[in-house]
Amino acid sequence: MAVFDTPEEAFGVLRPVCVQLTKTQTVENVERLQAQLQAVSDSALQELQQYILFPLRFTLKAPGPKRERLIQSVVECLTFVLSSTCVKEQELLQELFSELSACLYSPNSQKPAAVSEELKLAVIQGLSTLMHSAYGDILVTFYEPSILPRLGFAVSLLLGLAEQEKSKQIKIAALKCLQVLLFQCDCEDHPRSLDELEQKQLGDLFAAFLPGISTALTRVITGDFKQGHSIVVSSLQIFYKTVGFVMADEQLRRLSKVQAKPAVEHRVAELMVHREADWVKNTSDKLTILIKKIIECVSVHPHWKVRLELIDLVEALLVKCSQSLVESAGPLLKALVSLVNDESSEVQAHCSKALRHFADQKVVVGNRAFADILSENLHSLATSLPRLMNSQDDQGKFSTLSLLLGYLKLLGPRVNFVLNSVSHLQRLSKALIQVLELDVADIKVVEERRWNSGHLSASPRTSAAGPRRQIQRRYFHFFTDERVFLLLRQVCQLLGFYGNLYLLVDHFLELYHESVVYRKQAAMILNELVAGAAGLEVENLHEKHTETSPEELREIVTSILEEYTSQENWYLVTCIEAEEMGEELTVKQSGLQAITSGAHTCQVSSFLAFSNPSPTICSMNSNIWQICIQLEGIGHFAYALGKDFRLLLMSALYPVLEKAGDQTLLISQAAASAMMDICHACGYDSLQHLINQNSDYLVNGISLNLRHLSLHPHTPKVLEVMLQNSDASLLPLVADVVQDVLATLDQFYDKRATSFVSVLHALLAALARWFPDTGNLGQLREQSVGEEGSHLSQRLATLEEGLENTTTAEDIEQFLLNYLKEKDVADGNVSDFDNEEGLGCTGSVCGSSTVPQEPAPSLGSSDLALTRAPTHQR
C-alpha cells in the first residue's frame, strides 16, 4: 500500500472515511479509518491530527448507549493517532484526558464500570499514550489546580483497577499508567527535570491524593503473595516516590506559612492542600502506620525482587524525608538492617551498599543523629534479646539476629557505648550463651571411634594448600536451622572486630570459668571473637575504625590458649576404657561394647581422681564437644595470628598432637583440622613439614614427660602421631626416645602396655613405610647411629639376619625363655641351683648324668599379657 507523505494526499484519502464515521458510528467504519491511517506518514498525521480526532471524539461523546466493542475500537484508533503525533494544545490534552477517563465511568458506583477487560486495557493504554504525547511544557501546565477533580478521578480509577481487578495484565498496566500520571515515568519521553516552582506546584497537587494513594497501595502491597511480585514492586515504587516527593524535606522547608489563594472556583479550592506543619505532622503519623504494615509484610516476601525494592524504599524515604517522617525512621532502619543477611546475594549486596552510604553520610533524623537512633535501637534489642531467643522459632531467631547483625554493622565502633553498659553486656552475653547450648544427647558422638592409625591426612600437601576454617557439624537445643548458627558466628565476629576485645574476652572467660554448663558456648564465642578481631570474613563499613594490633591479639590469644590447654580443661573423660590396677581392658568392638559395667575411665590423669567415677553418655559427649571446640579455636587462633602463631607453637602443638592420637573420632578429626590450619597459617607445606621442623622440642617434651608418666599418661600418643606423619629424617631424634619407651615399658608393662606397644607398632610401620626395600637397612643403620657398637645398630643387625633366615615358632619361644631368664638374673631372682649350674655346666652339655635337666621356666599371667600385646596390636 502506498504511503501518503503530504497532508494534501492524506486528506484526500481520509476525508471520506472520517465523514462516514461522523454520520454512522459503527465498528466497521472505525476499523476502515484505522486501516487508512496505516498508510499515512507521521508528519501528515500531525498536520491532520485534530481533523482525524474529531469523528473519534464525536463517537465517544455521542449521547445514548453504545456498544463496548465500538468504544474499544474508537479508543484503540485514537491511541494509534496519539502514538504517532504530539498534542501541542493544553485544552486538547485536558479534553482528551477527560473523554478517555469517562469511558470507564460508572455513575452508580465509585468503582470502575463493569466493562470488558479488553476495554479497560484499551482505556489504560490510551491514557498512558496521551500523557506521553504531550509536547514540551504542555505536560507541566496540564497539572494546574483546575485539573484537580479530573486528575483525582483518573487516579482513583487506576487505583481501583490495580486493587480489584483479577487480571494481572490490567493491574500492571494500571500501575504503570499511574506512574505516568504522577510524573514518575522513567521513559525517554519525559527527560526534563523540574525546577523548584514546578516541584512545588506538583507537590501541592499530589498532596491532595496522598492519603488515598498511600492507603490503596498499602492494600495492594500487603495483599496475597500469589498476585505476583511485579505488581508489588510497581506498587512499592509508586508509594515511596509519591511519599518522597510530597513529604520531601527540601520542598517543605521552602513553603511559606501563609497559603496563597489559588485563582480557581470554590469547589476546586476546597480540594487543595496546603502542606503546613499540622498537615505534615498528621500525615506523617498516618504514613508511619502504613509503613510499618508494608515493612512487616514485604521483609518476609518470598520473592527477592520485592525485598530488593524495600531497600530502595527505605533509602529513598530516609534520605528525602528524614525530618518529615521522624517517627518512621525506626521501622525503616529496622527493615534495612533485617535484610543485611538475606538469602539472596543481590539483596545482600544492595543492602550493604545502602548501609555503607548511611555509614559514610552523617544523616540526621529529626533532631537526632542517625547513629544515636541506631544506638537506641540496639539498646532496646539487647534488652529484649534473651526473651526473644527463648520464645521465637527458627525463623524468628533468624530475623532477630539479622537485625542485631545489621545494627552492629551500622554502628561499628559505637557499639562500645552499648557494651560498656554492664546490664546490656550481661543481657547480650546471656542470650548468646543460651541460644548456643549444644544438644549432647547423641550417642554416636562417644560411640564413634578411630580404629585406623594411619596418616592424619591422606594427602597432607594438598590438604594444606588452602584455608579451611571448617566447623564441625553440631546440633543445638534451641534451633535446627544452620543459618541461625551462621548468623551467631557473624554477630560474635563483628563484636570482636568493633568491640573492646579485652572487655569481651574477660567477660566470656569469666563465664567460661563460672560453670561447666557455659563452657562450650563461651569457648565458641571466644573463638569467633578472636577471628573477628583479626578481620577474618568481616566487612568493614567504617574507614576510621582502628583494628586490634598484632601484639594485643597475640597477648589475648596466649591467655585463651593457656585456659584451653590447662589440665582441668584439656584432659576430660571422653570414654570408659581403662588401664589401671594391674588390669588392662581393651575392648575394641563397634558400638557401645567399650562401655561395660566393670569398666573404669581412661584418658584421665591422676589429678582427675575426684571426678565422677561413672560418667554418663551426656557428660562424655559434652567433654568431647568441649575439646573439639577448643581445638577448633586453636585453628582459628592460628589463622588470626598468621605466621605470628609460630611464637605459640611450643605451647600449642604438643597438646594438639596429643588429641590427634585420641581414639574418639570427633576429637582426632578436630585435632587434624587444627593442625592443617596451623600448617596453612604458619607457612608449612604439610603436616610432615610441620612436625619435622618442630620435632626437636617435641621429642624433648616426650622425653621429659616419660619420666613422669603418671602425670602425663598421653605422652606415647604424641610420639605415635609423629611417627605416623613424618619421614626417615625423624629417626636420629627419636632413637633415644625409643630407648626411653622400652625402659618405661619395662617399668609400666602391667599398667600401660597397650599405649607403648602401640607406639612400637607405629615405629615398625614407619620403618616399613620409610624403607620398603630390605637392602636399605644398612642405610637405616647409618642414618640412625654413627657407631657400630650402639644398641640400635646391634638390633638392626639382628633384624637383618632375621630377614635372611626363616624364623620358626621354636626360635621365638626360645628367645622369650632366654629373655625371661636374663630378666630374673637381672632382678636377682636366682636360686642356688641356678648358681651352681652357672658355675659348672649348662643344659645338656654337662657330662654328668646325675645332674637333672632344669625344666623350662613357666610364663606368668603378666608375662603372657606382655608377649601377646604386640600380636594383639598387629
ABEGO torsion letter per residue (X at the ends): XBBBABAAAAAAAAAAAAAAAAABBBAAAAAAAAAAAAABBAAAAAAAAAAAAAAAAAAAABBEBBBAAAAAAAAAAAAAAAAABBBABAAAAAAAAAAAAAAABBAABABBBBBBAAAAAAAAAAAAAAAAABBEAAAAAABBAAAAAAAAAAAAAAAAAAAABABAAAAAAAAAAAAAAAGABABAABABBBBAAAAAAAAAAAAAAAAAAAAAAAAAAABBAAAEAAAAAAAAAAAAAAAAAAABAAAAAABBABBBBBBBBAAAAAABBBBBAAAAAAAAAAAAAAAAAAAAAAAABABAAAAAAAAAAAAAAAAAAAAABAAAAAAAAAAAAAAAABABAAAAAAAAAAAAAAAABBBBBEABBAAAAAAAAAAAAAAAAAAAAAABBAAAAAAAAAAAAAAAAAAEAAAAAAAABAAAAAAAAAAAAAAABBBAABAAAAABBBABABBABABAAAAAABBAGBBBBBBBAABABAAAAAAAAAAAAAAAAABBAAAAAAAAAAAAAABAAAAAAAAAAAAAAAAAAAGBGBBBABAABBBBBAAAAAAAAAAAAAAAABAAAABBBABBBBBBGGBBBBBBBBEAAABBAABBBBGBBAAAAABBABBBAAAAAAAAAAAAAAAAAAAAAAAAAEAAAAAAAAAAAAAAAAAAABABAAAAAAAAAAAAAAAAAAGBABAAAAAAAAAAAAAAAAAAAAABAAABAAAAAAAAAAAAABBAAAAAAAAAAAAAAAAAAAAAAAAAAAAAAAAAAAAAAAAAAABABAAAAAAAAAAABABAABAAAAAAAAAAAAAABBBBAAAAAAAAAAAAAAAAAAAGBBBAAAAAAAABBBEAABABAABBBBBBBBBBAAAAAAAAAAAAAX
